[in-house]
Every structure is written in C-alpha cells, then in structure tokens.
Amino acid sequence: MNRLAKRGSETLIEMVATDGEESNGPLYETNSSAGSELPGSSEFDKRQQSKDSIFFCDGIRRIDYVLSYVDDPKQEGDKKMERRKEFENNLLKSGLELETEDKKDSEDGRTYFIKIHAPWEVLTTYAEVLNIKMPIRENDIPPAMENPFECMFGLFRLPKEVMNPEPDYFTAPFSKQRQELFCIEDENTFFSPSVRNRIVYYILSRCPYGTEEGKKKFGIKRLLSNGTYTAAYPLHDCQYWKKSRDPNCGNERYTLYTQWARFLRFYKEQPLDLIRRYYGERIGIYFAWLGFYTEMLFFAAVVGLICFIYGWITMTDNMSSIEICDESIGGEIIMCPLCDRNCEYWKLNTTCESSRYSHLFDNVATLFFAIFMGIWVTLFLEFWKRRQARLEYEWDLVDFEEEQQQLQLRPEYEAKCTQKKKNPVTQELELERKWTLDFYGKLFLCWMAILFWISLIIASMIAVIVYRLSVYAAFASLMEDTESLRPISSLLTPQLATSVTASCLNFVIIMILNFLYERIAVWITDMEVPRTHLEYENRLTMKMFLFQFVNYYSSCFYVAFFKGKFVGYPGAYTYMFSKWRNEECDPAGCLIELTTQLTIIMAGKQIWGNIQEAILPWVWNWWRRRRARTNSEKLYSRWEQDHALQSFGPLGLFYEYLEMVIQFGFITLFVASFPLAPLLALMNNILEIRVDSWKLTTQYRRPVASKAHSIGVWQEILNGMAVLSVVTNAFIVAFTSDMIPRLVYYHAYSTDQNSPMSGYINNSLSVFQISDFPSEPGASPGTFTTCRYRDYRYPPDHEKKYLHTMQFWHILAAKMAFIIIMEHIVFIVKFFVAWMIPDVPSEVKARIKREKFLTIQILHEYELNKLKENLCNRTDYQVEKEVIATEGKRELAQVMG
C-alpha cells in the first residue's frame, strides 16, 4: 500500500499535525488592503466582474465554498480573530486557496467573505481519499428496449438534455497515480461543482483551529456554533430566474427552476439526473422516492374515490339511516341521557344526518378497500426496491454502503476518541470511543428524557379525553337551549361538536409538542456522540419517529379502539378516575368520529407544513434582503445573494422524510375509516414536490452534496408500518365500524326475508328501566318509563337483567374470526407478492455484472500497457513472466467478479 493510500484512513487533523510545516500553500489573497486579518496585495476593479461571477477575481479559479463573518470587537473579538487566523492558516496548509472580500465591498458594510478554491492537486488527493468514482470510458452497453407506449407519455416528458445532462460512463474509484486512465478533457470541469464542494466540506469539517482548555478544537461546525463564522456554504451557479452571462457557468439552477421547481410543471417528470448532479445523490434519492410514492398514490386514490362514490350512491338505500330518520321508528325511540347531569332524554332521529354521512365511510366497500391497501402497500415497497436498485446502478452507488461506513466518521466522534483499536479485517488502527461511567450516565439521562416526553404525550392525550368528557354536557345543554343552533342540531350533534373541537385542540397540542421535542431529540443524539453520520441519522430518526408516532396517532388509536368500548350501561357506567363518565359512540357507530379526527389532523398537518416550508422561508428571506440593502449602488454579488438565503442544514432532508412517513401512516394505519385519505395525500404530494423543489432552488443556500444509496432506516420504518396497518385496519373494520354486527344480524337474526336489514336499529339497542337509575340524570322522563342505549343486553324484565345477550357473544366471535381471516389472507398475499417480485430487476443485475467485467478489463489493460512500458529495459524472459502474471490476475478477477 502506497503512502497516500495509508493516509486515506487518517483524518485531516492528523495530516495537518504531521505535514503542516512541510506544506506550502498559495498566497492568501484579499480584495482590500484594509480590514483583513492576513496580509495580501491583490487589487482589482470590481466593476469588471459580473455580479453573478462564481470565480475568483482572476476569472479562472472557481469558488467552491464561501465563509462569512462579522468583525465585532465587542463580543470576544480577539478570541474569534485568533481562531479564524489559525483555521485559515491550516486551510492554506492543506492546499486550499483563499481570497477575502473586505467588509467595505460588501453591501451591508459589515460582513467579510472568504472565498475558497480547491486546486487540482487537492481535488485529486481527496477524490482518492474519499474513493470517489470518476468516468473512465463512455458506456457502450445498449440501452434497454423502449416502452412501446412511450408515445402516449410525451406530454409528461422533459427535454432529453434536461433529463440526461451528461453521457453515461463506466466509472472507477479515482486514483491519482492513474490519472491518464480517466476521461480528463479539462481539469477545471472534470470534477463537478457538487463533487468539489463535497471535498472542500470534508476538509473544512476536519481542519483544526487550535487548542482550548487542553482539548484540540477543529471543524467548521464548531466555529459556526460559537459565532466565529456566521455562515459557510457552496455557491449556486447563477440566479434562478435568469441565465448567467458567464459562458463558463452551467446555469443548472436556472434549468432546475424553469423545468422542475415551478408549480405549472406539476404534471411533468422530475429531472432526477440533473437534481443528483446539482445537489448530490442524497437529495436526488429523496425526490426519486417522493415522486415514486406520489405515482403509486394515484392508484390508491382512484380506488378510494370509487369506494367513496359507492358509499355516496348507496347512502339513500342504507336501511340503518332510513330507520333512524323515520319518524315512526327513530322518532319514537327515546335514548338514555349521554351524561349524568343536565342532559335530556333524546330521540334517536336527532342523529339522522350524521347516520347518513357515516354510511359514506362505513359500507361494504370499506372492507374491500382495507384489503386493497394491504396489498397496495406491499406493491409500493417492493417496486420501490426495484426502482432504488436501478438508481444505484445509474448513479454508481452499487458498492457505496461499505465505503459510507468507513468514510463518514463524524468529526465530533473523532474529537472524543482517546484510543485506537486494530481492525481484525484490515489490520489497521481505528478510532474507538472509550466507554466511561460518564458516558453511561449521559446515555441513561438520554433515555430518561425520551421516556419523559412520551409520558408527556400520553398525559396530553388523557387531558384531551378529559376535555371531551367534560364539555359534552355543555354542548348538549347549549344546543338544547340555544334557539339559533337548533336548525343545525340534526347535523352538528353534541357528539360531533365535541369530536371536532377535541380534534382541533389535539392538533394544536401536537404542533407545540413537536416544536419542543425536535430540539430535545437533536440535543440527546448529540450527547450520545454516534460514530458515523449514518449512525447519527439512524438514532435521531428512531427517536423522532417514536415520538411523532405516539404524538400523531395516539388520539386516532383512542377513537378507533377505546372510545365506546368500555362504557358500561345506564345505572352502572364506567368512569375515568372515578369522576368522568366514559364516552359513548354515536348510534351509527364511532367510524364517523374517527374519520373526523383523521381528517382534521392529516389536513391540518399538511396545510401547516406547506405554510412552514414555503411561506415562512420566503417572508424571512424578503425581510433579510430588505434590512440588508443599505446602499443599492454597491455590487450585490453572487456570494452575498446566497448569504441572504436560509441554510438548508444537515437535517433539512430528515424533516422532509419524517413528514412523508407520518403521512404514509395516516393513509395506511387508518385508511379503512377514510377512503379519501390517499386522494388528499396525492394532492398534497403533487404540491409538496413543487414546494420542496421551489424552496430548495430559490429560498435556500445550496446544500453540501452528499451520497446515499437508499432512503436508509426509513425503509425499515415503512416496512414495519405496512405490517401494522394490516392489523389496525382489520380491527377498525371489526370493532369500530358496524359492518360485522350488520352481517351477523343479516345472516342470523333477521326475520324479514324481503328486507333482511329491517329492524336492525331496534335490535342493536337495549332497553333500560328509568326507575333503575340511582339518581335522575336529567329532566323528568314524562310519560315513558324506559329508554334505549347502544348495546346487546337483556331487558329489565328478563331473569338475566342487563347481562350480555347471546347475540353479543356471537358478534364478538364473528369479529375475532374476521380479524384472523382478514389478517391471514392479506399477509399471505403480501408475502407471496413480495416473493414474486425480485428486489433487483434481472436487467439491472446483468448490466451491473457487464459493467464490472468491462471495468476490470479496462483497468487491467491499462496495467498491462503500463507494465510493458516499465519493463522495456528488462530481459525478454522477465517481461514475459510479468505479463503472464498480470494477465492471470485479470482472469482471476473476472472469474471472482
């Protein structure tokens, strides 16, 4: 192993510490002789430089990264100056070139800008250290067969130059010693801007700036947090609304804005290759997943809409709502009071309208849709694996997982490590964290904090339940006594009013807890000091998802599986904390309340999310620009324009995934109660793609490019939710809807052959003797002596007074049997479909093998030619022996590949 290869496993801290004195960096340049911390002598006329220039003053060296700071002597000015001086000296020693924009030349007159350029020597060195794959020959594998229906999709296609911004190449990990092997036409454009800013960020994140309190300090992240620098970012290549006049500018930002980030292009495909080239694979894979998820939602939305239309068409034929609304049936049935005090006896037909609308979601199509969604989610996950495998091949990420684990050590972890351990595989020393008592204490504190916040969510949910129990009587008496509310009392029942206000209150609590916990989760994960970036994100993801799962779904679980299930019966009700009487469901069932809860939380989250993602960044950037422009005659340069934008941040993409996965839970876990949920999600996602692309292109600084071969731990979370959704939907159909009781009545208890469902409402309501109340709950019952309540119990004159009837047990047995049968059917189909669909398409497997074979062949042909040149002065026998050995090595590699 050569010296460079050995140094690939070292950090920049060690490299600067050992080689810093030997390195001779270029001169530090400044654009003003006053106000800079390091000397320089370069003067220039800014009027000759385009305000959109992305180059140094010489117009040749590209700006790969920008640092900014405000020289404020009042706030630790000397200390920050020393940090900057040391940091920038070490950047020079590492080979980077710097150029400073004096504060006098900035628009606000306060901010210094340090422009960073990575020369060819630095790029080639770190491309090898980071194992970056670069092109060696144009791909000559014939493309896959065209889709015969391709002409039908012309409306949705983008121009070819947008979809495929560069040719397809065979690639290999870059080697500084084999530069002639690679397709290097121009050293200035060989490494794309995204690769260049990735390399520079790698250096910045590991560059030391001194020793404080006996500890080595390093990394731009720490300098940003302590205020030494105010911002660090790579530049956009032009303004988004017009092309740059510089012929050396690619104008990729402009192309992305016009072809992708405008809402009027919502029906067009996404230019994923261009997104990947400009923003990196990590952001590219997110938009690929979001686009695929949205495409698959179209099919679920169509089926859900058909189920909803079926419910709408059959609403007038629903025998249950007909009997409830009938004056001679529902108008004659007197229901028991729904609270213990100040509640009147009420007639069943007052719930006429709500019972009609509940049929929209509680019908036989609900069962079909629940089964369909169980299969749909499997198809979505399996087809996404295939799509992901294709992207891995097209984006040169096939062998990325192993190198990701090795190369993405977090600087914070490296700083905490005090010892090294020999890797049993590579036999090289690797950094290892020492497990101390202090570390165990922090770990214990972290998990206690997580449990506390989950307990806080549960407490808030109980508080909402108490609210529901407390205000129901108030709504009941208000609607009874207020004349102006009586016209809408048939539609807005006390149950529905309580459910709507409780759902809104719960949504507000969810948003507040989210805002607080997001910061706590990041703080806890930082305390744990994970080893790699992948490990950091996985830990943060699990904490945030666990919290959000409980936060968003707990109220839906309560309505679906607990409300109305443990009520008791008149005279023997069950109470929460021995004070508040448990809620009852509407006579038509609890499904309409679950639908209301789901709609308010899901729609409210989507509306607030779009406001937060689109409107707030725009307002914030507008205000910053308005406040900064003190002198409009001064040049507003490319780096100043980007400085006025917001930072996307390392967790920006994490929150996008989290938002979509929570939405995925709404459309899978509870979809049996709301078939229109996929349609709402589809409309939101069509907007979400354009909002995300618009804000990323216009409102945020350019993120640092980073690699990712998959959606990571989110894939496992989606798989877990897919399995759980089968169980939850089976329980919703069985216990929350009225489908099973109606089927049992239809097949076992109906007495009218001409209209089998006639009499179902009367059969589902039990009788209670009013005189058996321990205390009178409301006004005098008048002439009637009994009231009805929703349950299957014996009447007061039966020897088994108020005990459950045999029909109750028949229905319970039918519900359990339905759950078992539905789960087994859906799981069998799911596993069969998953087994039938391979994760990697056979065509992609063949192309991967072919590319590996050709790449090995190209590399060994290069080695063979190089060997022949090196051995030209040796004897013929030695040359022949070396050539035979090299050819044998190539054949062996081909067999193993």
N, C-alpha and C positions, 0 to 999 in steps of 0.2 A: 504493500500500500504506500502510495507516494505521500509526501508531506502535506499537500493540500487536502487529500482525502482524509488524512488523520485529523486535520484541523476542522473538518466539516462537522465533527461531533462536539467541538468546543463552542462556547459562547463568545460573543464579541468582547465581553468583559475580560475574558482570559486572553483573547488575541491582542487587545489593546494593551493589556498589562504586560505582555511578553514582548510584543513587537512595536509598541507605540513609539519608542525612541528611535527605531530604525526607519519608520515610515516618513516619507517626505511628501506631505500633501501639497496641493496647489495653493497659491496665494489666496488669502481671504480678501474678497473684493467688496467695495462699498460704493454706493452711488452718491455719497455726500461726504465731504471731508469732516463734517462736524457731527457730533452726537452719536458716533458709533463706538463700540467698545473695543473693537480690534482695528488696527491700522489698515489703511488701504489707500490707493491712489487713483482709482479709475474714475474718470469724469465722463459724462455723456450728455447728449441733448435728448431729453425725454420726448420732445416733440417729434423726433424722427421715429419713435417706436409706437406701433399701434397699441391702442388701449386694450386690445384683445390678445396681445402677444403672450405666448406661453414659453418664451425663450429668455435667456439672459440678455444683457444689453448688447452683446456681440451678435445677437440674432442667430446663433449657431447652437449653443448649448441649451438643451430643453430643461425647463423647470419641472422636476419630478416631485418636489414636495415644497411646502411653504410652512414656515414657523412665524408666529407673530407674538409681539409682546408690547406692553406699555411701560415705559420707563417712569416708575413712580417712586421717588426717593422717600416718600413718607411711610410706605409700607414695606419694611425690610428691603429697601432698595439696594444697599450694598451687598447683602447676602444673595439676593437674586442675581445681581450682576456677576458675582463670583461664580455662581452655578452656571450661568449662561456662558461665561468665558471658558470655563473648564469643559463644559459639554460641547461647545462648538470647536474647541481645540481638538477634542477627541474625535469629533466627526471628520475634521480635516485629516487627522492621522489615519483614520480608516479609509481614506481615499476619496471622500465626497468633496465636492466643490461648492462653496457658499458665496452668495452675493447679497448684500444688505441694501434695503430701501430705507433711507433715513426718514424719520418722522416728519420732517419738513416737506417731504414729497408725497406723504400720504394725505388723503382727503380730510381726515379729521385732525391732522396736525399733531397726533399723539402716538400713533402706532408705528412701530418698526416692523418690517417684513424681511425675513431671511429666506432667500430662495436657494433651494438645494438642487444640485445636479449630480447624477451618478454617471461618471465617465465609463468608458468601455471596459477598462480593467476591473472596476468594481462590479459591474454588471456580470461579467463573465465569471468572476470569482464566486459571487454569491449565487449565481444560477447553478453552479456546480454544487455548492454547499446545500442549497435548497432542493437539489435534484429536479430542477425544472425541465420539462420535456420541450424540446425545440425541433423544428422541421429539418428533416434530412433529405427527403425526396417527395415529390408530389405523388399523391395516392393514385395508383393506376388500377385499383380494383374496380371493375364495372359497377355502376350504381344498381340498386335494387330495381326490380321491374316497376314501371309506373302503374299507378292505380287507373284502371280503365274508366272510372267515373271521375277522374281528375277534372275534366272539363266542366263538371257540374259545380265545382267549388271555386271557380275562378273569381267570383265576387268576393270571396273571403281571403284571397291570397294577396301577399305583398310582393312588390317587385323583387326579382331574383337577386339584384345587387344589395338589397336590404336584408333579405333572408340569409344570403351566403356572402358575407363581406370579404371573405378571403378563401383561397383554394384549400382543398383538403390535402393534408400532408401525412406521410409516415413520420413519426417522431421518435426521438430517443433522448434520454437524460443528457443534458448538456455537459460536455467535457472541454475544459479549457485547452487540453493538450491535443484535442481532435477538432479544432475549430474549422479546418478545411472540409470536414465531413458534412457540416451543416450548410443550409442554404442561406448564406450570408451575402446578400446583394448590397446592403447598405447598413453599416454599423449603427447608424442613427435610428433606423426603423426596424432592425432585426428583433429587438425586444419591444413588445407593445407597451403603451403607456401604463396599462394595468399591471403588467409584469414588473415594470420599472418601479412603480410606486409601492408594490408589494416588497421588493428588495430593499428599497430605502426605509420603509417602515420597519422591516426586520432589523436593520442597523440601528435606527432610532430607538427602538424598544429595548435594545441591549447596550446602548452606549452609556458609560459611566460619567458621572459629573462630580465625583468627589466622595469624601468620607465624612459622615456626620454621626456624632455620638458613638464612634467606634465601629460603625457599620458602613459598608460600601453602598453608595446610592447610585442608581442608574435607571435609565428608561424615560422616554418622553411622557409616558402616562403619569409618572410621579411628578414630573416637572409641570405638567398641566394642572394636576390636582393642588399643588402648593402655590400656584399663581406665578411661577417663574415665566412660563409662556401662557398666552391667552388662547392660542389655537394652534393646531397642527393638521394639515390636510393636503391632499394632492389636488391639482387644479382640474376643473372642467376644461375641455379643449376649445370651447367657444361659447358665445351666448346662445341660449336655447331657441330664441325667436328669429335669429338670422345667422347666416354663414359668416365665418371669419374671412377677412380679406387676405390673410396669410396663406399662401399656396401650400405651405408645409403642414397646415392644420388639417386633421382628418374630418372635422365637422361632424363627428359621430353623435355628439349631444344634440345637435340640430336635427339630424336624421331620426334619432330616437323620439324627439319631441313631436315632429311632424307626422311620423309614421306609426307611433305607438302610444304616446302619452296624451293624446287628445281624445276627449270622450266621443267625438263623432266617428272615431275609428274603432268603436267598441265591437263591431262585427268582424273586424279583421284579425287574422292570426298574429301571434306575437313574434317579433324577430329575435328568437332566443339566442342565435349565434352572435348577433350584434350586442345583445344585452350581456352575454358572457364575456365578449371581447372588451367591452367598455367598463363593466362593473365587476367582472370576475365570476368564477363558477358558483360561488356560494349564493349570490343574488340571482344568478341565472337559473339555478336549480329550484329556487323558491318560486319564481314566476312560471317555470315549467310545471311545477306541481299545482300551483293555483289555477293555471289555465286548464290543466287536465281535469282537476276536480270540478271546475265550472262546466266543462264539457259533459262530464258524467252526470252532473246535477240536472242537465237538461232532460235526460230520460226519466229520472225520478220525479222531476217537476211535472212532466206530461202525464205520467201515471197518477200522481197525486191529484192533479187538476181533474182528471177523468173521474176519480173516486169522489171528489168534492161535487162535481156536476151530477153524478149519480145520486148523491145524497140530496142535492137541491131538487132534482126532478121527482124523487120519491117522497119528498117531505110531506106533501099533501096526502099521501096514501099511508102514512105511518099511523097505525091503529092506536098506539100508545098516546100520541099527541092528540089524536081525534077524540079519544075518550076523556082526556084531561080537559080539553077545551069544550066538550059537550056540556051544556047547562044541566041536562038531565043526569049526567054521570059525575063529571068533575065539579059541577056547580052544587051537587048535593053531598059531596064528601067533605066532611068537616075534619080538618087536620089539627093535631095537638099543637100547642104553642111551642115555638122554637127557642124560647128562653124561659127562665124561671120567674122573672119579674117583668111586669109591664108589657107582656106580649099577649096578643089576642089570639083566639082561635081563628083559623083562616080556612077559606075554601080552596080546594085543590086547583080549580080553574084559574086562580090568580097567577099560576106559573105556566099559563098556556103558551105564551110566546117563547119563553126560554126552553120549554119542552120541544117546540117545533124546531128551533135552531139547533138544539142538541142533536137532532137526527142528522144534521149535516155531517157530523163527525162520528156519530155512533150508529153505524149501519153495517150491513154485511160486507161492504167494500172495505171497511176498516181492517177486517181480518185479512183480506187479500193483500192490502197494501202493506200490512205489517210483515207478511211473509215475503212479499216482493222486495221490501227494503232490506231484509236479512240477506237475500241473495245479491241485491244490488251492491251492498257494501263490500261483499266478497269480490265481486267482479271489479269494483273500483280499485281495491287494494292490489289484486293480482295483476290487472292491466297496468297499474302504475308501476309495479315492479319491472314489467317488461319495458315500459317507456323509460324508466330510470336506467335500465341496463343499456338501452340504445344510446342515451345521453352520455353514459360513462364511456362508451366506445368512441362516440363522435367527439367528445371533449377531452380525450386522453386521460381518463380518470380510472382506468381499469385496475391499475396497481397502486392506487393512491392511498388506500386505507393504512397500509403498513407504514408508508413514509409520513403520513399525517401523525401517527402516534409518535414517531421518532423526532420529527422536526418542529413540532409546535409546543415545545416546552414553554410554559409561561414564565416571563421574567420574574414575577413575584415568587414563584416556586424556586427558581434558581437562587434568588437572594436569600431565601430561608434555609436552603440546604447547607449543611455544615460538614457533610461527609460524602464519600463516594463508595460505590459498590461495584464489583466486577460483574458484568452481564455474562451469564453462563453460556449464552449463544455466541455473542460477538467477541467475548473475552476482553471487552473494553470497559473502562471505568465510566460509570454513570452516576449522576447526582441522585442522592437519596435523602429523603426527609427523615429526621430523627424524631421518633415518637416519644415525646416527653409528657410528664404529668400535666404541664401547662396546656399542651395540645389536646389531651384527653378532656381537660376541664372546658376548653373552648368548644369541643365537639359536643359535650353534654349540654352546654349552655345553648348551642345552636338548636339542638333537637327539642329542648325545653321551650324555646321561643316558638318553634313551629307548632308544637302541641298547644301552646297558649293561644296562638292565633286561630287554630282550628276550633278550639274551645270557644273562642270569641265569636266565631261564625255560628256555631251551634246555639250559643246564647242569644245572638241576634235573631236567629230563626225562631227560637222559642218566644222571644219578645214579639215578633210579628204574629205568631199564633195567638198569644195572649191578646194582642190588639184585635185580631179577628173575633175572638170570643167576647171581648169586652164591648165592641162597637156594634155588634149585630143587633142587640136590643135597641140601641139608639137609632139605627137605621130603620128598624121595624116600626118603632113608635113614630119616627119622623115622617115616614111615608104614609102612615095611617092617619096622622093628624094634620098634615100639610095638604091643603086643597090643590095647590099648584102642581104637586108631584103625583097626584092621583091619575092623570091621563097617561103617564108613562110607567105607572106602577106595575102594569102587566108585563112590560119589557124589562124594566130595571127593578128586579126583585131585591129584597134585603140581602139574599144570598149573593146575588151578582154584584151589588153595590159594595158589599164587604170584600168580595174577592178582588174586584178591580182596584179599590183603594189600597188593600193589603199588598197587591202585586206591585203597585207604583211605589209604595213605601219600601218594599223589599228591594226593588231595583235601585232606589237611592242609597240604601244601606250597602248593597253590593258594590256600587261605584266608589263609595267612601272607603270601604274596607280594601278594595283593590288598590286604590291610590296609596294607602298606607303600607300595605303588605309588600308591594313591589319593591319599595326601598328597603324594607326589612330583609326580604329574601336575598337581595344583592349583597347586603351587609353580612348576612350569615354565610353566604357562599364565599365571600372574600376572606372571612375568618378561617374557613376550612383550608385555604390555600391548595386548590387542586393542582395536580401535576401538569396536565396539558390543557390547551384551550378546549379540546373536545370534552375532556372530563369536567371542566368548569361549566360548560354549557349544559351537559347532561344533568349535573347536580342541580343547577339553577332551574332547569326545565322541570325536573321532578318535583321540586319544592313548589314552584309556581303553579304547576298543573294540579297538584294535590289540593292546594289552597283554592284555586279557581273552580275545581270540580265541586268541592263542598260548597263554595260560595254561591255559584250559579245554579247548581242543580238541587240543592237541599230543599228549597221551597217546592219545586216540582215533585220531588220524591214524596214530600209530605202530602200534597194534594192527591197524588196518584195512589199511594199505598197506605196512608194512615187516616186521612180525613174520612169521617163517616163509617169507619170500620170498627171503632171501639166506643160506640155511643151509649149502649145500654138500651133501656126502653123507658117510657113515661113512668115516673114514680121511682125509678131505680137507675137514673142516669149515672154515667161515669164522669168524673171531674178531674181536671188538671190542677195539681197542687191543692186538691180538696176545695177549690174555690170557683174555677171557671169550667162551665159545662162544655164537654167536647162538641165540636161542630158536627152537624148533620149534612148529608148531601141533599141536593135538590131531588124532588120525587122522580125527575127524569134521569138522575144519576150525576156523578161527580165529573164526568168527562168534559162537560162544557166549561167547568171551572178550571180544569187542568189546561184546556185549550186557551182560556183567557190568560192564565198565568204564563203559559209558554209564549203566547203572542206578545204580551207586554214586555217581558224580559228580553226575548230574542230581538223584537223590533226596536226596543229602546236601546239595546246594546249596539245594534248596527247603526242606528241614527247617530248616537253619541260618538261611536267610533269614527264615522266619516267626518263629523264636525271636528273631532280632535285631530284627525290625520290631515284634513285638507284646509279647513278654515283657520284654525289656530296658527299653524305654521305660516300661512300667508299673511295674517294680521301681524304676527310677531316680526317677520322679515320686513314688511312695509314700515312698521314703526322704527325698526333699527335703521333702515335706509333714510327715513325722514329725519331722524335725530342726528344721523352722522353727517349729512350733507350741509356743512357749514360754508363751503366755498365751491360753488358749482363750476368755476372756471378751471379748477385743478383737474388733473387727469384721474379718472376713476378706472383704475387698471383691473386686469383680469384677476389678480390675487385679492384686490380689495372687493371686487364684486362677489367673489366666493366667500371672503371673510364675513360679509354681511349676511350670508345664509346660515342656516342652522346645521349643527352637526348631526349626522345620522346615528353615530355612536356604535359601539361594538354590539349592543343588544338591540339595535333597531329591528333587525330581522327576526329576532327572538319574539318580540311582541306581535309581529305580523303572523308568525306561525301560531302563536298562542290564541290570537283572535279567531283564526280559521278553525283550529281544532276545537275550541269551545263551541263554535257554530256547528261543526260536524257532530258534536254531542247532542245538540238540540234536534238536529234532523234525523238522528238515528235512535237515541235513547227513548224519546217520547213521540216518535213520528206517528204512532198508532192513534194518538189523540188529536193530531193536527196534520192532515194530509197536504195542506198548503205550505208547510214548513220548507220543503225543498224548493218550491217556487219563490218564496221570499228570499231564501238563501241564494238562488240563482240570480235574481235581480240585484241583490246586494253585491254578489261577486263580480258581475259584469261591471258594476260601478267601482268595486274595490280594485280591480286590475288597473283601471284607468286612473283612479285616485292615487294608488301606490306608485304607478309609473310617473304620473304628473308631479307628485311631491318629490320623488327621488331625482327627477330630471330638472326641476325648476326651483324647488324650495330648500333643497339640502346640498351641502357640500358633497363633493364626490367622495364616496366611501373608499377605504383602502381595499383593494382587490384581495380576495382570499379564496382558497379552494375548498370544495366539498363535493363528495361523490354521491351523496344521498341526502335525504331530509333528516337523517340522524335518528335520535331517540324518538322523534315524533312518529316514526313508522311503527314502533312498538306500542306507543300510546294509542294510535289509531287501531291497531290490531286488537288491543285489549277492549277498547270501546265497541268495536264491532261484535265481539263475543258477548259483552254485557248487554248490548242493545237487543239481542235476541231474547234474553231473559226478561228485560224490563218491558218490552212490547208484549210478550206473552202474558205477563202479569197485568199489564194495563187492559188488554182485551178481556182477561178473565175476571179481574176484580174491580176495575174502575168503570168499564163500560157495562151496559145492561145486556150485552149480547148473549151470554151464557144463560142467565135467568129466563130470557125470552125463548131461547131454544129449548130449555127444559120444559117450560110451560107449553110450547108448541107441540112437543112430541109426547109429553106425559100427562099433562093436566088440563089441556084444552077440552072443552065439551061441545064446541060448535064446529061441526065439520065444514060448514060453508064459510065461516070466518074464524079460523083457528086462533087468531090472536085476540079475539073479542073477550073481554073480561080479564085481560092481563093486569090492568092497573088495579082493579079491585082485589085480584088475587095477591098482588105484591104488597098490599097494605094490610097491616094487622089492626085489630080493634083493641082499644083501651077504655076501661070504665073510668069516667071522670071522677067518680066518688073515691077512686083508689089513690088519687093524688094526695101526698102527705100534706100539702098546702096548696091552695088555689093559686096558679101561676099568673092568671090574668083576670080579665073581666068575667062576669058571670056567664056560664055557658048558655043560659036561656032554656029553651025547650029541649035541646038534645042532651043525652046522657052519656054518649060515647064519642070518642074522637079516634082518628086513624093516624098511624105512623108507619114509616118505611121499615119493614122487617118481616120475617116469617116466623110468627109466634102464635101460640094457641090463644083463643079469645078468653075473656074473663069468666065465662060460664063453663069452661072446659075443666076437666079434672087436672090437666097439666097446665094450669093457668100461667100464661106468659112465658112458658118454656118454648124452645125452638121446635118447630114442626118437622115432620119427616121431609117435607119439601126443601127446607133449609139445608138438610144434610145431603139430599140428592144434588142440589145445586152446588154445594161445596165440593162434593165428589166429582161432579162434572167439570168444575173449574180446575181442580188439580189434574184431572185426566187430560183436559185440554192443554194445560201448560206443558205437561210431559210430552204429549204427542206433538204439539207445535214445535217445541224445542228440538226434539229428536229429528223431525222432518227437516227443519231449517238447517240444523247442524250437519246432518248427513249430506244435504245438497251443497252446503258451504264447503265442506271438506272435499267432496267429490269435484266441485268446480275448481278448488284450489289445486287439487291433484292433477286435474286435466290440463290446467294452464301452466306451462313452464315459466319460471321467473325470467329466464333469458331466452329471447327468440333464437331459433336454430340458425337463422341467417346471421344474427349478430355473433353467435358463437363461432360460426365458420369464418366470418370476417376478422374476428379477433385472432384466431389461430393463423389465418393467412397473413395478417399484418405482422404478427410476431415472427413468423417464418421469414418474411421478406426483410424485416428489420434486422434480424440476426444475420441474414445473408449479406445485407449491405454492410453491416458493421465488420463482419469477418473478411469480406472482400477488401475493405479499407485496411484492416490489419494486415492482410496478406500482401497487399501492394506496398504498405509501409515497411513490412518486414523485408521484402525483396530489395527495396531501396537501401535499407540499413545494412544489408548483408552483401552488398555488391562487391565489397573488397575482401570478402572471406572466400574460402575454398569452395569449390563446387559441391563437395560432399556435405560440408556444414550447411550450405544454403539449402540443399535438397532435404536434409534432415529437419531443418527448422520449418520449411514449407509443409512437409508431410505432417509434422506435429500440429501446425496451425490448422490445416485442413481437417485433421482428425478431431480437433477441438470444436470446429464449426459443425461437423456432422453430429458429434455427440450433443451439442447444444440444441441442434434442430430436433433430434430424437426426444430429448427431455422437454423441449418446448411444446 
